[in-house]
């Protein structure tokens, strides 16, 4: 099969689906590389989900594709599906390509070179403070390489790819945090796959195979290795319906609130991203500019990879209710099959799958509220990262909604002990909040990176016990970490310890925990439940 001399609408579609496939296969490798601006480990996931949204939009197009329809799907799909800093920047790069492609019947070498340059320019305009050594450096190198390689489409895409590879290899020279960790930039690694996809579609070049995950060695980076970067606690993202002329003022306000600011879009719809310590101020600035929606807030200091269990859940995050709707229903955010069953047994009507880093959106929670069929609804977010999205629900539904601010699964369970389906939402809010405050929540998980804490050094692979104040126990044994955590939590007057087993729990570890409690605290009643939650082998509630 001979190499292409220009790209048709079908070829552009094929490049996007190939790119999506490469991101899926390289996702975990890209996640492993991610150390900048904060070690949240989800760059590959965010980029993959962004492009999967593009593919979904393309597949919804009619069989007779045109360049106009394909480009509309790319622009809209990438904007609406963008996640995280890397995903938002990638969406702007794809939007830049689509804006130039849609004006032609087919993409010639000259058009592709102009489109890569336009995409690079748009991406940099979207970032308030562009930083070299990132995905932006890779995009610029590819665009610059393409300018002098328009003799053929094959020469152009291969030159763009090769320049992108070279720029990626240089990223540790530009960012000390990458050099310290011994890796190249994660976002740039993902973007190189776009040029690999183009080379495959145009010249049938072989697709790269993802390296084995264990071959990626990342050296631990001290939290303060790069002063001024990665110190902001929260990632705030939302879609914004606003006039284009209002975006300049939003940028100015955000410039004083945080960093990693990216605003992309146009024609009245924008995808906005910021790292900040002022969640309320960031959202209020959006309200002043227009109408924020699909608001997502993540705690960057605690963010972990949870996309496996979220994406293995049912396509629809909202379950189907049966039976007559109560006067006040409960919607709960849940992790794991066992946890969901417990919530159901305690009276929850609708369960939404979500958690620490894969936060459900306001739209998902609103759909669950509507599905209850009740005139009033209580939402249990069960994670502080979900609370803000939950608090936006009442703005977009006609149902009266109250949020009981539960920060953990065990707090959610405790709140439900005071739930009265025949009482009003306001009455339930008071009683359920009071009940939730009477439980101390703890959890045990495995450290994914090294760090320093008030109780000592944490090394990758250590078991750590956490409560509301932070890390309370560090050990190389799951049971030891669990027992040390419980020892720090249990005090005079406590009567009940609830143990919820998750992935990684074992009968032997549970037995060691219950034996410790029987010996050290014989007055305590112990209940053990199977929750099946990921990442946290044990969740504890002390009452």
N, C-alpha and C positions, 0 to 999 in steps of 0.2 A: 504494500500500500504506500503510495507516494505521499510526501509531506504536503501539508496544506499550505496554500498561498494566501488564504484569507479565512476569517472565521465567520461562519454563518450563525444564525440564532441557535440552531441545534448544537453547533460546536461550543458556543458559549455555555449553553445548558450543560453539556458534557463536562466542560472544565470545572463548573461549580460542583457537580456530583462527584467528580474525581477528587477535587479538593476536600470535600466533606469526608470522603472515604479515607484519605490520607490523615486528616485530623483525627478521625476516630481511631485509626491504628496507632497513631503517635501520641494520643492524648496523655497517657500516663507518663511517657517519657518527658513531654513538655511540662506536665505538672511537677515532675521531679526537679526540673531545672529552675523552677520559679523561686527566686530569692529577692526580687525587686519589684516594686518598692517595699512591699512587706511580704514575709514568707507565708503566703496564704495557700500556696500549692494548688491553685485551680485554674491557671492560665490555659492549659490544654482543654480543660472542660469548658471554660467560657468560650474559647474560640470554636470548639466543635459544636456547641449548642447554637452559637450565632449562625454558623454556616448551615447547620441542619434546618434552621428556620428558613433560610434561603431555599434549600432544596424542597422543603414542604410547600413554599409559595410557588416554586416552579412546577411542581407536580400538580398543583391545583389549576394550572393554566390549560386552555383548550389544546387539543391535539395539534392543531395547525398553529404552531408558534411563529411569532414574528419577533424581530429584534426589539420592537417597542414593548411587547408583552413580556419577553424574557427580562429586559432591563427593568421594567416596573416591578417584576417579582423580586429581582435581586435587591433593588433599592428598598422596597417596602419590607421584604423578609429580613434583611440584615438589620434595618432600623428597629423593627419591632422585637426581634429576637436577640439583640445585643445584650451580653452579660459581662460585667466586670470591665475594668479599664482596657484590657487587651481586646475584648470583644467589641467594645464601642469604637476603638480606633480601627479595628478591622472592618467594621460596618461602614465607616467613613471611606476607607480605601475602596471597598466594593461599590459604594455609592458613586464615588468619583469615576470609576470605570464605566458604570452603567450610564451616567450622565452623558458621556461622550459616545458610547456605543449606540445609544438609542437614536441618534441622529443619522445613522448610516444603515444601508441594507446589509452590508458585510464589513468586517473589521480588517482593514489592510495593515501592513506593517507601520505605515505612517500614522494611522489612526490609533493603533495600539500604543505606539510610543507617546503620542500626545495624551492618551488616556492615562497611562502610568504617571506621567508628569502631573496631570490634573489631579489624580488621586492622591499623590504625594503632597501636593499643595493643600488640598482640602483637609487631609489628616493633620497636618501641622497647624492649620488654622483652628482646628477643633480643640487642640491641646493648649491650655493657657500658658504653660511653661514647658515647652518641648525639651526633652533631655536626650542627648546623644548616647549611643550604646544600647538603644532600645529598638523596638519594632519600627520606629520612625527612621532610624539610620538605615535599616535594611531596605525599607521602601524607597528611600531617596537614592540609595546606591543602584537599585534595580532600575529606577526611572532614568537616572543619569546614564547608565549603561545602554539603555534602549535607544537613547537619542542618536547615537552614532552607529546603530546597527540595523538600519531600516532596509538594507539591500534585499532581505528576504524575511519571511515570518519565522522560519526556523532559526536563522541567525539572531533575530531579535530576541526570541523567547529564551534561547540558550544563553545569550549574553546577559540578559536580565537575571536569569537564574544564577549564573556564575558570579556576577557582581554582588548579588544578594548573599550568596554563600560566603564570599570574601568579607563582606561587611559584617556578617554574623560572627565570623572568626575574630574580628577586631573588637567586638563589643567588650570583652574583658579589659582591653586597653583603655576604653572610654569610661567604664564604670568600675571603680575600685571594689564595690561590693561583689561584682561578678568575679573579679580576679581573686578576691579572698575566698570565695566559695569554690573556685576552680571550674566555673561553668560559663557557657555563653548565654545570651539573653533568651528567655523562654518565649516571649512574644515574637521575637525575630525568627526563632526556630519554627514557629507555626507559620509565619508568613512565607518563609522559603518554600513551604509545601504548595503555596499557590502557584509559584513559578514552575515547580516540578510538575504540577498538574497541567499547566499550559504546554510544557515541553512534551508531555505524554500525548496530549490531544493533537498537537500540531505535527510533531515529528516522530511519534510512537517511541519516544525514549522510555526506558524501563522506569517503573515507579520505585522510589526508595523504600526499603524495608526498615521498620522501626528497630533500633538496637534493643538488645535485652535490657530490661529495666535494671537488673543488678549491675550492669556495666556502667551505669551512670552514678558516679561518685561525687557527692556534694559535701564539701567541707563545711563544718558548722560556722555560722557567722554570728558574732556577738550582736545583740539587739541594737546597740548604739554604734555599730561600725561606721555608719554614714550619717553624721549629725544632720538634723533637719529633714531627713527622709525617713519614711516609715514610722514616724512617731505619732501620727494621727490615728485615732482609735476606730473610727467607723467609716464604712463605705456606704454612701447614699446614692441610689439610682432611681430615676423615674422617667416615664414618658411625659412630655409636656406639650399640651396644646396651647400655642401662643403665637401672636403675630411675630414675623421675623424680626421686626425692628425692636422688639422687647428683649432680644437675647443679649445685646451689648450690655444693657444694664444688669442683667443676671450675671454675666461674666464678672463685671466689676464688683458686685456684692460678694460673689463666691471667692474672688481673689483674696478677700480679707478673711475668709472663713476656713480655708483649707488648701489642699494640694491635689495633684493627680486629677485636675479638672479637665473633663472632656465633654463637649456639647456638640452633638452632630445632628444633622437633619436639615429641614427646610420646608417651605410651603406650609407652614403652620404646625408641623409636628417635629418634635426634637427628642432625642435620647440624651439624658443628662447624667453625669457621673462626677462624684467628688469624694475625696477622703477628708474627713473633718472630725472635730470633737463637738461641733455644734449641730446636732441633727435637726433640731427645731428651726434654727436660723436658716439652714440650707433649704429646708422644705418651704419655709415662709417666703424665701426669696423666689421660689418657684411659683407660689400662689400669687405673689405680686406681679409676676410676669404673665401668668396665664392659669391653666388648669393642670396640675400634676395628677398623674394616674399611674397605676401599676408600680407603686412605691415599694422599693426593697431596701432594707437596711441590714448590713452585716457587721458583726463585731470582728474586726481584722485581727485583734489580739488572740482570739480563740478559734478562728475559722479553721475548719477541717474538711477533708474530702468526704462528702456523703452522697455524691451523685449516684453511686451504685445502687443503693437501696431505694432512693427516690425514683430512679428511672426504671427499676425493676418492678415498681408498684404498678398498679393499673394505669392505663393511659389517662383516665379521668381521675383527678385527685379527690373528687367528691363522691362519697358513697351514697347508695340509694336507701332512703328511709322507708319503713313500713309501719302501719298502725296510725291511729289518729294523732294529729299534731298537738302537743301540749300547749298550755298558755305561754310558757317560756321554755324554749328549747336550748340545748347546749351544742356548740360547735367546738371541737378540740383538735389541735394540731398534734400529730402522733408520730412516733418512731417505732417501727417493728410491729409484726402481726400480733404478738402476745399483748403488747401495750394497748393496741387498738381494741382487742377483745376485752381487756379490763375496763377501758373507757366505756365501751358499749354496755358492759354489765353494770356500770355505775350510773347509767342514764344518758350518756352522750348520744345525740341523735345523728350527727354528721361528723365524720372524721376526715381531716385533710392531711395528706402525707407531706411532711416537711420537717425541717430541723435546722441545725446550726448554720450550715453554709448553703444549703438548698432551701432557702426560705420561700414559703408560698407567697404568692403575690396578693395584693388587695383584691384583685379580680377573682382569684380562686376562693378566697375566704368569703367574698360576697356571693359567689355562686353557691357555696355551702349554706350560707344563711338563707338564701332564697329557697333552697331545697328542703329546709326544715318544714316549711309550711306554717310556721308559728308567727304570731304577731310580734313577739318579743324574743330576742336571742341573746344568750351569754356566750362570748367567745373566750376560750382558754388557750392562749398562745403557747404556753408551756416552754417558752424560750424567749429571752429578752430581745433577740434579734427579730422575732416575729411580732412583737408587741406593737411597734409603730404601724406596720401594715394593717394589723387588726384594728387599730384605732381610727384608720381611715375608712373603714367599711361603712359606717353609718352615713357617710357623705354620699355614697353611691347606691344605697338601697333604700326602699321605703320602710322596711322593717325597723323597729326600735332595737338598737344594738348597744349592749354594754360589754366592756372588756374587763375581766378579772385578771390582774397583772401577774399571772403565774410565770415563773422563770424556769421551771423544771417539770418533768413528768410527775414526780412525787408531789409537788405542790398542786398540780392539776388533780391528782387523785384525792388529796386532802380537801381541796375546794369542793369536789363533788359530794363529799360526805354531808355537806350542808345544803345541797341543791334541792329545791322544792319546785317541781314542774308546775304547780298550781299558783305559785307566788309570782309577783311581777318581776321584771328584769332588775329594777332598782333594788327591790328587797333581796333578790338573789345576789346581786353584786355585793351588798354589805355583808351578808352572812357567809358567802363563799370566800370573799377576800379575807375575812376574819379567820376562817378555818384554814386557809392556805398559809397564813402567817404563822401558824402554830407548828409547822413542820420545818425541820432543818434538812436541807437537801445536800447530798453528796454524790460523787461519781468517781469511778476509777476508769482510767484509760491509759493507752500507751503513748509515750512522747514520740512525736514524729520528727523532732529536731532538738538540738541542744539549746539550753537557755540557762539563765541564772534566776533563782527565786529567793524569797526571804528564808526558806527552810533548807536551801542548799543548791548545789549544781544538779541540773537535769541533763542526762545524756540521751541521745537518740536510742529508743528501745526500752528506756526505763518505764516502769509502771508508776503512775502518779495518781494521787488521790486529791480531789478538789472539792471545796465547799464554796459558799458565797464569797469568802474572802480571798480565794485563790488556791494555790497549791499548798496542801497541808501535809502530804506524805510523798516520799520518793523511795522506791525499792526495786530490786531486780526480780522480785516475786510478786505475782498478782495478789495472792492472799495476804502477804505481808503488808503491801500498800493499802489494801482494803482494811485490814485490822488497825493499822496505824491511823488511817483516816477516821474510822469509827471511834477510836480511842480519843481523838481530838474533838469529836462532835458530841459524844454522850456526856451528859452532866447530871447533877442531882435533879430529881423530879421527872426525868425521862422514863417513859413506861413502855414504849413500843418502837421497834426497829423493823422497817419494811425493806426487804431485799428484793430487787428486781433483776433477774438474770438476763443478760444479753449475749450477743455473739462473743465468744471467747471464754465465757464462764464454763466451769466444769464441776461435776459432782465433788471432786476432791477439794477444789478451792472453796466451794460453798460449805462443805463440811468443816474446813479449817476456820472459816469465818463464824459459823454457828457455834463451833466448839469454843472459840475465843470468847464470844459473847456469853455463853453459858458459864464460863469460868470467871471472866472479869466482871460481868454484870448479870448475875443470876436473877436479879429482880426484873430484868427486861424480858418482855414478850417479843418473840421473833416470828415474822411472817415472811415466807419466801414465795415469790411468784415468777413465772417465766414470762419475760417481756419480749425477747427476741430483738431488742434494739441493737443497731450496729454501733461499732466503735467503742461502746461503753459496756464492758462485761458486767459491771455492777452499778446499779443506781441504788442509793440509800435514802430512806426517809426516817428521821428520828423525831418522835413525838413524846 
